[in-house]
Amino acid sequence: MVPLRIGDQEPTLTGVKEGDYPYWQTEYAYSYGRAPDGSIAQAFLGFLTVEAGRETLGPYARLCSEVDKPGLCEPG
């Protein structure tokens, strides 16, 4: 991941939350039904929500359940 400065703004979660950074995106992870146990898809989806994944993504992302306005995460 390469952080992208837009104008004078650093891409931080605080900047997005406060409206200072002009761009953010909600990413969705879908599967057709429950991903089979032991599959790469199941491992990846699990990684996104367990501690190791949260630590890796922490500086860059939040789960919709962790944000102040989770309605912003809903498809428009």
PDB file of N, H, CA, C and O in Angstrom:
ATOM      1  N   MET A   1       0.844  -1.160   0.000  1.00  0.00           N
ATOM      2  CA  MET A   1       0.000   0.000   0.000  1.00  0.00           C
ATOM      3  C   MET A   1       0.898   1.236   0.000  1.00  0.00           C
ATOM      4  O   MET A   1       1.858   1.331   0.765  1.00  0.00           O
ATOM      5  N   VAL A   2       0.563   2.165  -0.869  1.00  0.00           N
ATOM      6  H   VAL A   2      -0.217   2.088  -1.491  1.00  0.00           H
ATOM      7  CA  VAL A   2       1.316   3.413  -0.961  1.00  0.00           C
ATOM      8  C   VAL A   2       0.389   4.554  -0.547  1.00  0.00           C
ATOM      9  O   VAL A   2      -0.564   4.859  -1.264  1.00  0.00           O
ATOM     10  N   PRO A   3       0.649   5.186   0.593  1.00  0.00           N
ATOM     11  CA  PRO A   3      -0.177   6.323   1.003  1.00  0.00           C
ATOM     12  C   PRO A   3      -0.060   7.458  -0.018  1.00  0.00           C
ATOM     13  O   PRO A   3       1.036   7.773  -0.481  1.00  0.00           O
ATOM     14  N   LEU A   4      -1.182   8.062  -0.360  1.00  0.00           N
ATOM     15  H   LEU A   4      -2.073   7.806   0.016  1.00  0.00           H
ATOM     16  CA  LEU A   4      -1.206   9.105  -1.380  1.00  0.00           C
ATOM     17  C   LEU A   4      -1.631  10.432  -0.765  1.00  0.00           C
ATOM     18  O   LEU A   4      -2.751  10.580  -0.277  1.00  0.00           O
ATOM     19  N   ARG A   5      -0.722  11.383  -0.800  1.00  0.00           N
ATOM     20  H   ARG A   5       0.188  11.263  -1.196  1.00  0.00           H
ATOM     21  CA  ARG A   5      -1.014  12.737  -0.325  1.00  0.00           C
ATOM     22  C   ARG A   5      -1.851  13.431  -1.410  1.00  0.00           C
ATOM     23  O   ARG A   5      -1.524  13.372  -2.595  1.00  0.00           O
ATOM     24  N   ILE A   6      -2.923  14.079  -0.986  1.00  0.00           N
ATOM     25  H   ILE A   6      -3.189  14.127  -0.023  1.00  0.00           H
ATOM     26  CA  ILE A   6      -3.749  14.862  -1.909  1.00  0.00           C
ATOM     27  C   ILE A   6      -3.676  16.302  -1.424  1.00  0.00           C
ATOM     28  O   ILE A   6      -4.110  16.619  -0.317  1.00  0.00           O
ATOM     29  N   GLY A   7      -3.124  17.166  -2.262  1.00  0.00           N
ATOM     30  H   GLY A   7      -2.772  16.908  -3.162  1.00  0.00           H
ATOM     31  CA  GLY A   7      -2.906  18.549  -1.844  1.00  0.00           C
ATOM     32  C   GLY A   7      -1.932  18.554  -0.684  1.00  0.00           C
ATOM     33  O   GLY A   7      -0.855  17.963  -0.775  1.00  0.00           O
ATOM     34  N   ASP A   8      -2.291  19.207   0.392  1.00  0.00           N
ATOM     35  H   ASP A   8      -3.165  19.687   0.466  1.00  0.00           H
ATOM     36  CA  ASP A   8      -1.445  19.259   1.593  1.00  0.00           C
ATOM     37  C   ASP A   8      -1.797  18.173   2.601  1.00  0.00           C
ATOM     38  O   ASP A   8      -1.190  18.106   3.669  1.00  0.00           O
ATOM     39  N   GLN A   9      -2.768  17.320   2.278  1.00  0.00           N
ATOM     40  H   GLN A   9      -3.261  17.375   1.410  1.00  0.00           H
ATOM     41  CA  GLN A   9      -3.290  16.395   3.275  1.00  0.00           C
ATOM     42  C   GLN A   9      -2.638  15.016   3.219  1.00  0.00           C
ATOM     43  O   GLN A   9      -2.553  14.389   2.163  1.00  0.00           O
ATOM     44  N   GLU A  10      -2.180  14.562   4.389  1.00  0.00           N
ATOM     45  H   GLU A  10      -2.249  15.071   5.247  1.00  0.00           H
ATOM     46  CA  GLU A  10      -1.683  13.198   4.529  1.00  0.00           C
ATOM     47  C   GLU A  10      -2.894  12.274   4.639  1.00  0.00           C
ATOM     48  O   GLU A  10      -3.907  12.659   5.223  1.00  0.00           O
ATOM     49  N   PRO A  11      -2.809  11.064   4.090  1.00  0.00           N
ATOM     50  CA  PRO A  11      -3.928  10.127   4.176  1.00  0.00           C
ATOM     51  C   PRO A  11      -3.955   9.414   5.531  1.00  0.00           C
ATOM     52  O   PRO A  11      -3.366   8.345   5.692  1.00  0.00           O
ATOM     53  N   THR A  12      -4.640  10.013   6.492  1.00  0.00           N
ATOM     54  H   THR A  12      -5.119  10.881   6.362  1.00  0.00           H
ATOM     55  CA  THR A  12      -4.763   9.410   7.812  1.00  0.00           C
ATOM     56  C   THR A  12      -6.229   9.113   8.102  1.00  0.00           C
ATOM     57  O   THR A  12      -7.122   9.730   7.523  1.00  0.00           O
ATOM     58  N   LEU A  13      -6.468   8.167   8.999  1.00  0.00           N
ATOM     59  H   LEU A  13      -5.742   7.665   9.470  1.00  0.00           H
ATOM     60  CA  LEU A  13      -7.849   7.872   9.386  1.00  0.00           C
ATOM     61  C   LEU A  13      -8.498   9.080  10.052  1.00  0.00           C
ATOM     62  O   LEU A  13      -9.686   9.340   9.862  1.00  0.00           O
ATOM     63  N   THR A  14      -7.714   9.810  10.830  1.00  0.00           N
ATOM     64  H   THR A  14      -6.749   9.598  10.985  1.00  0.00           H
ATOM     65  CA  THR A  14      -8.246  11.009  11.474  1.00  0.00           C
ATOM     66  C   THR A  14      -8.647  12.032  10.422  1.00  0.00           C
ATOM     67  O   THR A  14      -9.697  12.664  10.540  1.00  0.00           O
ATOM     68  N   GLY A  15      -7.819  12.202   9.393  1.00  0.00           N
ATOM     69  H   GLY A  15      -6.966  11.689   9.297  1.00  0.00           H
ATOM     70  CA  GLY A  15      -8.137  13.139   8.322  1.00  0.00           C
ATOM     71  C   GLY A  15      -9.405  12.763   7.577  1.00  0.00           C
ATOM     72  O   GLY A  15     -10.196  13.634   7.214  1.00  0.00           O
ATOM     73  N   VAL A  16      -9.603  11.479   7.348  1.00  0.00           N
ATOM     74  H   VAL A  16      -8.960  10.771   7.642  1.00  0.00           H
ATOM     75  CA  VAL A  16     -10.827  11.024   6.682  1.00  0.00           C
ATOM     76  C   VAL A  16     -12.024  11.267   7.596  1.00  0.00           C
ATOM     77  O   VAL A  16     -13.044  11.806   7.165  1.00  0.00           O
ATOM     78  N   LYS A  17     -11.894  10.863   8.870  1.00  0.00           N
ATOM     79  H   LYS A  17     -11.066  10.425   9.221  1.00  0.00           H
ATOM     80  CA  LYS A  17     -12.987  10.995   9.827  1.00  0.00           C
ATOM     81  C   LYS A  17     -13.404  12.448  10.002  1.00  0.00           C
ATOM     82  O   LYS A  17     -14.595  12.738  10.116  1.00  0.00           O
ATOM     83  N   GLU A  18     -12.438  13.368  10.025  1.00  0.00           N
ATOM     84  H   GLU A  18     -11.470  13.132   9.932  1.00  0.00           H
ATOM     85  CA  GLU A  18     -12.735  14.783  10.248  1.00  0.00           C
ATOM     86  C   GLU A  18     -13.027  15.537   8.949  1.00  0.00           C
ATOM     87  O   GLU A  18     -13.361  16.721   8.983  1.00  0.00           O
ATOM     88  N   GLY A  19     -12.905  14.863   7.812  1.00  0.00           N
ATOM     89  H   GLY A  19     -12.634  13.901   7.784  1.00  0.00           H
ATOM     90  CA  GLY A  19     -13.221  15.488   6.538  1.00  0.00           C
ATOM     91  C   GLY A  19     -12.085  16.278   5.927  1.00  0.00           C
ATOM     92  O   GLY A  19     -12.281  16.972   4.929  1.00  0.00           O
ATOM     93  N   ASP A  20     -10.884  16.185   6.515  1.00  0.00           N
ATOM     94  H   ASP A  20     -10.724  15.621   7.326  1.00  0.00           H
ATOM     95  CA  ASP A  20      -9.738  16.920   5.978  1.00  0.00           C
ATOM     96  C   ASP A  20      -9.152  16.248   4.744  1.00  0.00           C
ATOM     97  O   ASP A  20      -8.715  16.925   3.814  1.00  0.00           O
ATOM     98  N   TYR A  21      -9.142  14.920   4.735  1.00  0.00           N
ATOM     99  H   TYR A  21      -9.496  14.370   5.491  1.00  0.00           H
ATOM    100  CA  TYR A  21      -8.613  14.191   3.580  1.00  0.00           C
ATOM    101  C   TYR A  21      -9.775  13.953   2.624  1.00  0.00           C
ATOM    102  O   TYR A  21     -10.783  13.372   3.027  1.00  0.00           O
ATOM    103  N   PRO A  22      -9.663  14.383   1.373  1.00  0.00           N
ATOM    104  CA  PRO A  22     -10.819  14.437   0.478  1.00  0.00           C
ATOM    105  C   PRO A  22     -11.270  13.115  -0.154  1.00  0.00           C
ATOM    106  O   PRO A  22     -12.228  13.104  -0.927  1.00  0.00           O
ATOM    107  N   TYR A  23     -10.601  12.007   0.159  1.00  0.00           N
ATOM    108  H   TYR A  23      -9.823  12.016   0.787  1.00  0.00           H
ATOM    109  CA  TYR A  23     -10.990  10.759  -0.499  1.00  0.00           C
ATOM    110  C   TYR A  23     -10.949   9.606   0.489  1.00  0.00           C
ATOM    111  O   TYR A  23     -10.008   9.483   1.274  1.00  0.00           O
ATOM    112  N   TRP A  24     -11.965   8.768   0.449  1.00  0.00           N
ATOM    113  H   TRP A  24     -12.730   8.868  -0.188  1.00  0.00           H
ATOM    114  CA  TRP A  24     -11.973   7.507   1.187  1.00  0.00           C
ATOM    115  C   TRP A  24     -12.857   6.534   0.421  1.00  0.00           C
ATOM    116  O   TRP A  24     -13.666   6.939  -0.415  1.00  0.00           O
ATOM    117  N   GLN A  25     -12.701   5.283   0.705  1.00  0.00           N
ATOM    118  H   GLN A  25     -12.045   4.953   1.383  1.00  0.00           H
ATOM    119  CA  GLN A  25     -13.457   4.263  -0.021  1.00  0.00           C
ATOM    120  C   GLN A  25     -13.837   3.134   0.929  1.00  0.00           C
ATOM    121  O   GLN A  25     -13.033   2.719   1.764  1.00  0.00           O
ATOM    122  N   THR A  26     -15.046   2.647   0.799  1.00  0.00           N
ATOM    123  H   THR A  26     -15.698   2.984   0.120  1.00  0.00           H
ATOM    124  CA  THR A  26     -15.470   1.466   1.530  1.00  0.00           C
ATOM    125  C   THR A  26     -15.205   0.258   0.657  1.00  0.00           C
ATOM    126  O   THR A  26     -15.598   0.225  -0.509  1.00  0.00           O
ATOM    127  N   GLU A  27     -14.545  -0.723   1.216  1.00  0.00           N
ATOM    128  H   GLU A  27     -14.226  -0.696   2.164  1.00  0.00           H
ATOM    129  CA  GLU A  27     -14.276  -1.970   0.497  1.00  0.00           C
ATOM    130  C   GLU A  27     -15.167  -3.060   1.068  1.00  0.00           C
ATOM    131  O   GLU A  27     -15.360  -3.138   2.281  1.00  0.00           O
ATOM    132  N   TYR A  28     -15.704  -3.890   0.210  1.00  0.00           N
ATOM    133  H   TYR A  28     -15.547  -3.827  -0.775  1.00  0.00           H
ATOM    134  CA  TYR A  28     -16.576  -4.984   0.616  1.00  0.00           C
ATOM    135  C   TYR A  28     -15.926  -6.305   0.260  1.00  0.00           C
ATOM    136  O   TYR A  28     -15.220  -6.414  -0.743  1.00  0.00           O
ATOM    137  N   ALA A  29     -16.165  -7.298   1.080  1.00  0.00           N
ATOM    138  H   ALA A  29     -16.738  -7.209   1.895  1.00  0.00           H
ATOM    139  CA  ALA A  29     -15.696  -8.655   0.800  1.00  0.00           C
ATOM    140  C   ALA A  29     -16.928  -9.557   0.760  1.00  0.00           C
ATOM    141  O   ALA A  29     -17.628  -9.705   1.761  1.00  0.00           O
ATOM    142  N   TYR A  30     -17.185 -10.149  -0.387  1.00  0.00           N
ATOM    143  H   TYR A  30     -16.617 -10.028  -1.200  1.00  0.00           H
ATOM    144  CA  TYR A  30     -18.355 -11.000  -0.572  1.00  0.00           C
ATOM    145  C   TYR A  30     -17.920 -12.423  -0.899  1.00  0.00           C
ATOM    146  O   TYR A  30     -16.842 -12.657  -1.446  1.00  0.00           O
ATOM    147  N   SER A  31     -18.775 -13.347  -0.555  1.00  0.00           N
ATOM    148  H   SER A  31     -19.650 -13.156  -0.111  1.00  0.00           H
ATOM    149  CA  SER A  31     -18.590 -14.718  -1.023  1.00  0.00           C
ATOM    150  C   SER A  31     -19.969 -15.264  -1.374  1.00  0.00           C
ATOM    151  O   SER A  31     -20.986 -14.781  -0.876  1.00  0.00           O
ATOM    152  N   TYR A  32     -19.991 -16.253  -2.217  1.00  0.00           N
ATOM    153  H   TYR A  32     -19.166 -16.646  -2.621  1.00  0.00           H
ATOM    154  CA  TYR A  32     -21.257 -16.892  -2.590  1.00  0.00           C
ATOM    155  C   TYR A  32     -21.549 -17.922  -1.511  1.00  0.00           C
ATOM    156  O   TYR A  32     -21.088 -19.061  -1.583  1.00  0.00           O
ATOM    157  N   GLY A  33     -22.317 -17.511  -0.515  1.00  0.00           N
ATOM    158  H   GLY A  33     -22.692 -16.586  -0.457  1.00  0.00           H
ATOM    159  CA  GLY A  33     -22.542 -18.361   0.647  1.00  0.00           C
ATOM    160  C   GLY A  33     -21.324 -18.313   1.555  1.00  0.00           C
ATOM    161  O   GLY A  33     -20.426 -17.491   1.374  1.00  0.00           O
ATOM    162  N   ARG A  34     -21.311 -19.194   2.522  1.00  0.00           N
ATOM    163  H   ARG A  34     -22.041 -19.861   2.670  1.00  0.00           H
ATOM    164  CA  ARG A  34     -20.168 -19.260   3.439  1.00  0.00           C
ATOM    165  C   ARG A  34     -18.981 -19.855   2.708  1.00  0.00           C
ATOM    166  O   ARG A  34     -19.101 -20.872   2.025  1.00  0.00           O
ATOM    167  N   ALA A  35     -17.832 -19.209   2.857  1.00  0.00           N
ATOM    168  H   ALA A  35     -17.735 -18.382   3.411  1.00  0.00           H
ATOM    169  CA  ALA A  35     -16.615 -19.733   2.230  1.00  0.00           C
ATOM    170  C   ALA A  35     -16.289 -21.083   2.871  1.00  0.00           C
ATOM    171  O   ALA A  35     -16.365 -21.217   4.093  1.00  0.00           O
ATOM    172  N   PRO A  36     -15.929 -22.078   2.067  1.00  0.00           N
ATOM    173  CA  PRO A  36     -15.647 -23.409   2.611  1.00  0.00           C
ATOM    174  C   PRO A  36     -14.501 -23.380   3.625  1.00  0.00           C
ATOM    175  O   PRO A  36     -13.505 -22.683   3.431  1.00  0.00           O
ATOM    176  N   ASP A  37     -14.655 -24.144   4.705  1.00  0.00           N
ATOM    177  H   ASP A  37     -15.464 -24.710   4.863  1.00  0.00           H
ATOM    178  CA  ASP A  37     -13.593 -24.252   5.698  1.00  0.00           C
ATOM    179  C   ASP A  37     -12.308 -24.719   5.029  1.00  0.00           C
ATOM    180  O   ASP A  37     -12.325 -25.632   4.203  1.00  0.00           O
ATOM    181  N   GLY A  38     -11.210 -24.095   5.385  1.00  0.00           N
ATOM    182  H   GLY A  38     -11.196 -23.354   6.056  1.00  0.00           H
ATOM    183  CA  GLY A  38      -9.914 -24.465   4.831  1.00  0.00           C
ATOM    184  C   GLY A  38      -9.603 -23.821   3.488  1.00  0.00           C
ATOM    185  O   GLY A  38      -8.507 -24.009   2.960  1.00  0.00           O
ATOM    186  N   SER A  39     -10.546 -23.062   2.919  1.00  0.00           N
ATOM    187  H   SER A  39     -11.437 -22.909   3.348  1.00  0.00           H
ATOM    188  CA  SER A  39     -10.304 -22.432   1.618  1.00  0.00           C
ATOM    189  C   SER A  39      -9.498 -21.146   1.785  1.00  0.00           C
ATOM    190  O   SER A  39      -9.427 -20.578   2.875  1.00  0.00           O
ATOM    191  N   ILE A  40      -8.897 -20.703   0.693  1.00  0.00           N
ATOM    192  H   ILE A  40      -8.955 -21.165  -0.192  1.00  0.00           H
ATOM    193  CA  ILE A  40      -8.157 -19.438   0.706  1.00  0.00           C
ATOM    194  C   ILE A  40      -9.114 -18.280   1.016  1.00  0.00           C
ATOM    195  O   ILE A  40      -8.761 -17.359   1.753  1.00  0.00           O
ATOM    196  N   ALA A  41     -10.310 -18.332   0.459  1.00  0.00           N
ATOM    197  H   ALA A  41     -10.597 -19.081  -0.139  1.00  0.00           H
ATOM    198  CA  ALA A  41     -11.290 -17.270   0.704  1.00  0.00           C
ATOM    199  C   ALA A  41     -11.631 -17.188   2.188  1.00  0.00           C
ATOM    200  O   ALA A  41     -11.691 -16.096   2.752  1.00  0.00           O
ATOM    201  N   GLN A  42     -11.854 -18.333   2.819  1.00  0.00           N
ATOM    202  H   GLN A  42     -11.806 -19.221   2.361  1.00  0.00           H
ATOM    203  CA  GLN A  42     -12.185 -18.350   4.240  1.00  0.00           C
ATOM    204  C   GLN A  42     -11.009 -17.823   5.065  1.00  0.00           C
ATOM    205  O   GLN A  42     -11.208 -17.080   6.026  1.00  0.00           O
ATOM    206  N   ALA A  43      -9.806 -18.202   4.697  1.00  0.00           N
ATOM    207  H   ALA A  43      -9.645 -18.806   3.917  1.00  0.00           H
ATOM    208  CA  ALA A  43      -8.620 -17.734   5.413  1.00  0.00           C
ATOM    209  C   ALA A  43      -8.465 -16.215   5.268  1.00  0.00           C
ATOM    210  O   ALA A  43      -8.150 -15.531   6.242  1.00  0.00           O
ATOM    211  N   PHE A  44      -8.681 -15.692   4.073  1.00  0.00           N
ATOM    212  H   PHE A  44      -8.937 -16.248   3.282  1.00  0.00           H
ATOM    213  CA  PHE A  44      -8.542 -14.247   3.844  1.00  0.00           C
ATOM    214  C   PHE A  44      -9.602 -13.466   4.611  1.00  0.00           C
ATOM    215  O   PHE A  44      -9.283 -12.479   5.272  1.00  0.00           O
ATOM    216  N   LEU A  45     -10.862 -13.897   4.530  1.00  0.00           N
ATOM    217  H   LEU A  45     -11.122 -14.700   3.993  1.00  0.00           H
ATOM    218  CA  LEU A  45     -11.926 -13.198   5.251  1.00  0.00           C
ATOM    219  C   LEU A  45     -11.681 -13.254   6.754  1.00  0.00           C
ATOM    220  O   LEU A  45     -11.943 -12.282   7.462  1.00  0.00           O
ATOM    221  N   GLY A  46     -11.187 -14.367   7.234  1.00  0.00           N
ATOM    222  H   GLY A  46     -10.974 -15.156   6.659  1.00  0.00           H
ATOM    223  CA  GLY A  46     -10.843 -14.473   8.648  1.00  0.00           C
ATOM    224  C   GLY A  46      -9.713 -13.537   9.020  1.00  0.00           C
ATOM    225  O   GLY A  46      -9.754 -12.896  10.070  1.00  0.00           O
ATOM    226  N   PHE A  47      -8.700 -13.451   8.166  1.00  0.00           N
ATOM    227  H   PHE A  47      -8.666 -13.972   7.312  1.00  0.00           H
ATOM    228  CA  PHE A  47      -7.556 -12.578   8.413  1.00  0.00           C
ATOM    229  C   PHE A  47      -7.986 -11.122   8.566  1.00  0.00           C
ATOM    230  O   PHE A  47      -7.434 -10.392   9.389  1.00  0.00           O
ATOM    231  N   LEU A  48      -8.962 -10.704   7.779  1.00  0.00           N
ATOM    232  H   LEU A  48      -9.410 -11.297   7.110  1.00  0.00           H
ATOM    233  CA  LEU A  48      -9.412  -9.310   7.827  1.00  0.00           C
ATOM    234  C   LEU A  48     -10.001  -8.924   9.177  1.00  0.00           C
ATOM    235  O   LEU A  48     -10.011  -7.747   9.539  1.00  0.00           O
ATOM    236  N   THR A  49     -10.490  -9.910   9.921  1.00  0.00           N
ATOM    237  H   THR A  49     -10.481 -10.866   9.627  1.00  0.00           H
ATOM    238  CA  THR A  49     -11.201  -9.592  11.156  1.00  0.00           C
ATOM    239  C   THR A  49     -10.501 -10.063  12.429  1.00  0.00           C
ATOM    240  O   THR A  49     -10.946  -9.717  13.523  1.00  0.00           O
ATOM    241  N   VAL A  50      -9.427 -10.837  12.327  1.00  0.00           N
ATOM    242  H   VAL A  50      -9.065 -11.119  11.438  1.00  0.00           H
ATOM    243  CA  VAL A  50      -8.721 -11.280  13.529  1.00  0.00           C
ATOM    244  C   VAL A  50      -7.629 -10.283  13.902  1.00  0.00           C
ATOM    245  O   VAL A  50      -7.319  -9.366  13.142  1.00  0.00           O
ATOM    246  N   GLU A  51      -7.060 -10.476  15.070  1.00  0.00           N
ATOM    247  H   GLU A  51      -7.311 -11.221  15.688  1.00  0.00           H
ATOM    248  CA  GLU A  51      -6.095  -9.513  15.594  1.00  0.00           C
ATOM    249  C   GLU A  51      -4.918  -9.251  14.655  1.00  0.00           C
ATOM    250  O   GLU A  51      -4.536  -8.098  14.457  1.00  0.00           O
ATOM    251  N   ALA A  52      -4.341 -10.297  14.080  1.00  0.00           N
ATOM    252  H   ALA A  52      -4.650 -11.234  14.241  1.00  0.00           H
ATOM    253  CA  ALA A  52      -3.185 -10.096  13.187  1.00  0.00           C
ATOM    254  C   ALA A  52      -3.561  -9.218  12.002  1.00  0.00           C
ATOM    255  O   ALA A  52      -2.811  -8.311  11.641  1.00  0.00           O
ATOM    256  N   GLY A  53      -4.695  -9.472  11.402  1.00  0.00           N
ATOM    257  H   GLY A  53      -5.304 -10.209  11.695  1.00  0.00           H
ATOM    258  CA  GLY A  53      -5.153  -8.670  10.276  1.00  0.00           C
ATOM    259  C   GLY A  53      -5.482  -7.256  10.683  1.00  0.00           C
ATOM    260  O   GLY A  53      -5.175  -6.306   9.963  1.00  0.00           O
ATOM    261  N   ARG A  54      -6.107  -7.112  11.840  1.00  0.00           N
ATOM    262  H   ARG A  54      -6.356  -7.884  12.426  1.00  0.00           H
ATOM    263  CA  ARG A  54      -6.455  -5.779  12.322  1.00  0.00           C
ATOM    264  C   ARG A  54      -5.183  -4.977  12.595  1.00  0.00           C
ATOM    265  O   ARG A  54      -5.139  -3.779  12.316  1.00  0.00           O
ATOM    266  N   GLU A  55      -4.147  -5.625  13.140  1.00  0.00           N
ATOM    267  H   GLU A  55      -4.183  -6.598  13.367  1.00  0.00           H
ATOM    268  CA  GLU A  55      -2.888  -4.926  13.392  1.00  0.00           C
ATOM    269  C   GLU A  55      -2.223  -4.510  12.079  1.00  0.00           C
ATOM    270  O   GLU A  55      -1.655  -3.421  11.986  1.00  0.00           O
ATOM    271  N   THR A  56      -2.295  -5.372  11.073  1.00  0.00           N
ATOM    272  H   THR A  56      -2.756  -6.256  11.149  1.00  0.00           H
ATOM    273  CA  THR A  56      -1.695  -5.074   9.775  1.00  0.00           C
ATOM    274  C   THR A  56      -2.417  -3.930   9.092  1.00  0.00           C
ATOM    275  O   THR A  56      -1.780  -3.022   8.557  1.00  0.00           O
ATOM    276  N   LEU A  57      -3.740  -3.965   9.107  1.00  0.00           N
ATOM    277  H   LEU A  57      -4.257  -4.702   9.543  1.00  0.00           H
ATOM    278  CA  LEU A  57      -4.542  -2.948   8.420  1.00  0.00           C
ATOM    279  C   LEU A  57      -4.840  -1.733   9.283  1.00  0.00           C
ATOM    280  O   LEU A  57      -5.282  -0.707   8.767  1.00  0.00           O
ATOM    281  N   GLY A  58      -4.608  -1.830  10.578  1.00  0.00           N
ATOM    282  H   GLY A  58      -4.248  -2.664  10.997  1.00  0.00           H
ATOM    283  CA  GLY A  58      -4.970  -0.784  11.529  1.00  0.00           C
ATOM    284  C   GLY A  58      -4.648   0.635  11.126  1.00  0.00           C
ATOM    285  O   GLY A  58      -5.509   1.505  11.253  1.00  0.00           O
ATOM    286  N   PRO A  59      -3.433   0.914  10.638  1.00  0.00           N
ATOM    287  CA  PRO A  59      -3.131   2.297  10.272  1.00  0.00           C
ATOM    288  C   PRO A  59      -3.892   2.779   9.031  1.00  0.00           C
ATOM    289  O   PRO A  59      -3.929   3.978   8.755  1.00  0.00           O
ATOM    290  N   TYR A  60      -4.497   1.851   8.284  1.00  0.00           N
ATOM    291  H   TYR A  60      -4.466   0.877   8.509  1.00  0.00           H
ATOM    292  CA  TYR A  60      -5.093   2.202   7.000  1.00  0.00           C
ATOM    293  C   TYR A  60      -6.604   1.998   6.929  1.00  0.00           C
ATOM    294  O   TYR A  60      -7.261   2.573   6.061  1.00  0.00           O
ATOM    295  N   ALA A  61      -7.158   1.194   7.819  1.00  0.00           N
ATOM    296  H   ALA A  61      -6.624   0.727   8.524  1.00  0.00           H
ATOM    297  CA  ALA A  61      -8.553   0.799   7.639  1.00  0.00           C
ATOM    298  C   ALA A  61      -9.245   0.539   8.966  1.00  0.00           C
ATOM    299  O   ALA A  61      -8.599   0.288   9.984  1.00  0.00           O
ATOM    300  N   ARG A  62     -10.555   0.602   8.935  1.00  0.00           N
ATOM    301  H   ARG A  62     -11.079   0.805   8.109  1.00  0.00           H
ATOM    302  CA  ARG A  62     -11.398   0.245  10.067  1.00  0.00           C
ATOM    303  C   ARG A  62     -12.547  -0.621   9.556  1.00  0.00           C
ATOM    304  O   ARG A  62     -12.992  -0.469   8.418  1.00  0.00           O
ATOM    305  N   LEU A  63     -13.014  -1.519  10.397  1.00  0.00           N
ATOM    306  H   LEU A  63     -12.652  -1.642  11.321  1.00  0.00           H
ATOM    307  CA  LEU A  63     -14.217  -2.271  10.081  1.00  0.00           C
ATOM    308  C   LEU A  63     -15.409  -1.332  10.210  1.00  0.00           C
ATOM    309  O   LEU A  63     -15.371  -0.392  11.004  1.00  0.00           O
ATOM    310  N   CYS A  64     -16.455  -1.570   9.449  1.00  0.00           N
ATOM    311  H   CYS A  64     -16.486  -2.334   8.804  1.00  0.00           H
ATOM    312  CA  CYS A  64     -17.638  -0.718   9.543  1.00  0.00           C
ATOM    313  C   CYS A  64     -18.198  -0.723  10.962  1.00  0.00           C
ATOM    314  O   CYS A  64     -18.785   0.269  11.395  1.00  0.00           O
ATOM    315  N   SER A  65     -18.027  -1.814  11.684  1.00  0.00           N
ATOM    316  H   SER A  65     -17.551  -2.619  11.333  1.00  0.00           H
ATOM    317  CA  SER A  65     -18.515  -1.887  13.065  1.00  0.00           C
ATOM    318  C   SER A  65     -17.704  -1.006  14.006  1.00  0.00           C
ATOM    319  O   SER A  65     -18.110  -0.806  15.151  1.00  0.00           O
ATOM    320  N   GLU A  66     -16.582  -0.479  13.561  1.00  0.00           N
ATOM    321  H   GLU A  66     -16.252  -0.641  12.631  1.00  0.00           H
ATOM    322  CA  GLU A  66     -15.713   0.344  14.402  1.00  0.00           C
ATOM    323  C   GLU A  66     -15.831   1.842  14.145  1.00  0.00           C
ATOM    324  O   GLU A  66     -15.212   2.633  14.858  1.00  0.00           O
ATOM    325  N   VAL A  67     -16.593   2.244  13.164  1.00  0.00           N
ATOM    326  H   VAL A  67     -17.095   1.601  12.585  1.00  0.00           H
ATOM    327  CA  VAL A  67     -16.652   3.663  12.827  1.00  0.00           C
ATOM    328  C   VAL A  67     -17.833   4.355  13.514  1.00  0.00           C
ATOM    329  O   VAL A  67     -18.801   3.704  13.907  1.00  0.00           O
ATOM    330  N   ASP A  68     -17.742   5.675  13.652  1.00  0.00           N
ATOM    331  H   ASP A  68     -16.956   6.204  13.332  1.00  0.00           H
ATOM    332  CA  ASP A  68     -18.783   6.440  14.309  1.00  0.00           C
ATOM    333  C   ASP A  68     -20.090   6.450  13.520  1.00  0.00           C
ATOM    334  O   ASP A  68     -21.172   6.470  14.105  1.00  0.00           O
ATOM    335  N   LYS A  69     -19.988   6.435  12.197  1.00  0.00           N
ATOM    336  H   LYS A  69     -19.108   6.419  11.721  1.00  0.00           H
ATOM    337  CA  LYS A  69     -21.177   6.497  11.344  1.00  0.00           C
ATOM    338  C   LYS A  69     -21.190   5.280  10.418  1.00  0.00           C
ATOM    339  O   LYS A  69     -20.850   5.401   9.241  1.00  0.00           O
ATOM    340  N   PRO A  70     -21.583   4.089  10.942  1.00  0.00           N
ATOM    341  CA  PRO A  70     -21.531   2.885  10.114  1.00  0.00           C
ATOM    342  C   PRO A  70     -22.440   2.950   8.894  1.00  0.00           C
ATOM    343  O   PRO A  70     -22.261   2.168   7.961  1.00  0.00           O
ATOM    344  N   GLY A  71     -23.403   3.852   8.874  1.00  0.00           N
ATOM    345  H   GLY A  71     -23.549   4.488   9.632  1.00  0.00           H
ATOM    346  CA  GLY A  71     -24.257   4.012   7.699  1.00  0.00           C
ATOM    347  C   GLY A  71     -23.468   4.414   6.460  1.00  0.00           C
ATOM    348  O   GLY A  71     -23.903   4.150   5.339  1.00  0.00           O
ATOM    349  N   LEU A  72     -22.310   5.051   6.647  1.00  0.00           N
ATOM    350  H   LEU A  72     -21.956   5.265   7.558  1.00  0.00           H
ATOM    351  CA  LEU A  72     -21.478   5.429   5.519  1.00  0.00           C
ATOM    352  C   LEU A  72     -20.907   4.210   4.810  1.00  0.00           C
ATOM    353  O   LEU A  72     -20.480   4.304   3.659  1.00  0.00           O
ATOM    354  N   CYS A  73     -20.898   3.068   5.487  1.00  0.00           N
ATOM    355  H   CYS A  73     -21.245   2.992   6.422  1.00  0.00           H
ATOM    356  CA  CYS A  73     -20.362   1.849   4.902  1.00  0.00           C
ATOM    357  C   CYS A  73     -21.369   1.130   4.009  1.00  0.00           C
ATOM    358  O   CYS A  73     -20.999   0.237   3.247  1.00  0.00           O
ATOM    359  N   GLU A  74     -22.620   1.512   4.100  1.00  0.00           N
ATOM    360  H   GLU A  74     -22.921   2.238   4.718  1.00  0.00           H
ATOM    361  CA  GLU A  74     -23.655   0.818   3.317  1.00  0.00           C
ATOM    362  C   GLU A  74     -23.570   1.205   1.854  1.00  0.00           C
ATOM    363  O   GLU A  74     -23.266   2.351   1.521  1.00  0.00           O
ATOM    364  N   PRO A  75     -23.843   0.230   0.968  1.00  0.00           N
ATOM    365  CA  PRO A  75     -23.822   0.554  -0.472  1.00  0.00           C
ATOM    366  C   PRO A  75     -24.807   1.663  -0.787  1.00  0.00           C
ATOM    367  O   PRO A  75     -25.913   1.700  -0.247  1.00  0.00           O
ATOM    368  N   GLY A  76     -24.398   2.564  -1.664  1.00  0.00           N
ATOM    369  H   GLY A  76     -23.500   2.534  -2.102  1.00  0.00           H
ATOM    370  CA  GLY A  76     -25.247   3.710  -2.008  1.00  0.00           C
ATOM    371  C   GLY A  76     -26.152   3.457  -3.164  1.00  0.00           C
ATOM    372  O   GLY A  76     -26.917   4.339  -3.554  1.00  0.00           O
TER     373      GLY A  76
END
